[in-house]
Amino acid sequence: MGDRKITRGAFRDRHGRGIRRPVLSNLYRHGESRLASFEQIVRSTCEYLQGAWPDDLADLKWVVLDAPSIGSNSTRVKRWATKKADMTIYIYRVPIERLGHHRRADPMHERMHIEEYVFSAVAHLLDKDPWDLVPDRFKND
């Protein structure tokens, strides 16, 4: 018994079940985090809007933050904010992901939910209705 060496692989293959998988293997695909995915949706939405409104949004900047600062007399949690002088929108990830909505069943609904707030922030920046940002929305084919 003293001559028997236990290798690292033997510990991982206990009881003949094979090598264990990482605990988070199904939650994070290909190293992508929730933050990276959220930021990608914000970026692609802003780039879409810049393409649709190139003259108005040429200088658009966007910043993704975890959450806004909350004052002692605040009654709501902001989902976004704007700074018109800098043409910057601030999108707050945690309130958008966790507050005020039911859990969506698929990635498409999640994407649409995030895009809704990006459209609202950009519309506020331009003093427009969010629906006015959709090109050809009333066009009949």
N, C-alpha and C positions, 0 to 999 in steps of 0.2 A: 504494500500500500504506500510505502514511503517513496518508491521509485516512480510511481504514477504521476505524470504531469498533467495538469488541467490547463488547456489552452483557452484563450479568450473566446474562440469560436464555440467551444464546448458549452460555455455558459449561455451563449445566445441560442443554442439549439437544444434547449432543455426539453425533455420528454418527447423528443422526436417531432416537434411541431414546426421546425424550421426557424429561420432567423426572424426576429421580431421587427416590426415596422415602427417608424417613428410615431409618437402619439398624435402629432398634428398633421399627419400625412394627408388626410382628406380635407382639412380646413384651408391649407395654403398650397395652391398649385404653382409649381415652377418658381417658388420663391416670391410669389406675388403677395403682398400684404393688402389689407383692407384700405390703408391709406394710399398706397400706390394706385390701386384700382379707382378709388374716389378721385384722386388727382388727375388720373387719365381721363375720366369722364368730364371733369370740369375743363381740362385743357382742350379736349376735342370739341366740346360744346362752344367754348370761346372762339376757337379757330373757325368753326362753322359760321358763327355770327360775324366774325371779321370778314369772312368770304362773302357773306350776304350783304354786309354793310361796310364796304372797304373805306369809304370816305369818313364815315362817322366813327368807326372803331379802329382806325389805323394805329392809334396809340393805346389801345386797351391793354391793361395789365390786370392780372388776377393773382390772388393770394389765397391759399387754402390754410386755414387755421383750425385747431381742434375745437375751440369754443370762444365765444365772446366774453368780455368782462361783464360781470353782472353787478349793477349797483344795488344798494340796499332798498331803494324804492322801485325797482324794476318789477313789472307785472308780467312780462313775457321774456322769452329767450329768443334773441335774434337768430335767424338762419343765415342772413347775409347783411352786408353793409357796403356803402359806396363812398368814395372820395372823388367827387367830380373834378376838383382842381387837378388831380393826378390821373384822371381816367382809370381809376383802380376799383375793382370790386373785391370784396373779402367774403369768402364762402366758409361757413363754419360747419365742419364735418360732423361732429358729435350730435348737435341738435337736429341736423337733417337726417342722420341715420337712425336716431333713437326716439325723437319726440314727435308727437302729433300725427302719427299714421299707424296703420296696421301693418303687420309684417307682410311684405310682398313675397309672392310665391316663386318668382323667377328673376334672373338678372335683368331682363328687359324692363320690368316694372321698377326695379331699383334704379336703373339708369334714367328712366323717365322722371322719377321722383327727384333725382339730383338735378337733371336738366331744367326742371320747373323752376328751381331756385336760381339757377344761373341766368335763365331768361328773365326772371323777375328783377334781379340785380342789374343786369345790363339795361333793361327797359327803364328802370329808375334813373340810371346814369344818363340816358338819352331823353328823359321825360316823355316816354312813349308807353303805350300799353304793351304788355308782353306779346299779345297776339299779333301786334303790328310788326313784330320782328320776323315773323315767318314769311318768307318771300312767296308771292303768288298764292296766298292762302285762299283767296276767293276765285281763283282762276278755274274756269270750267274746261275740261278736256273735250 
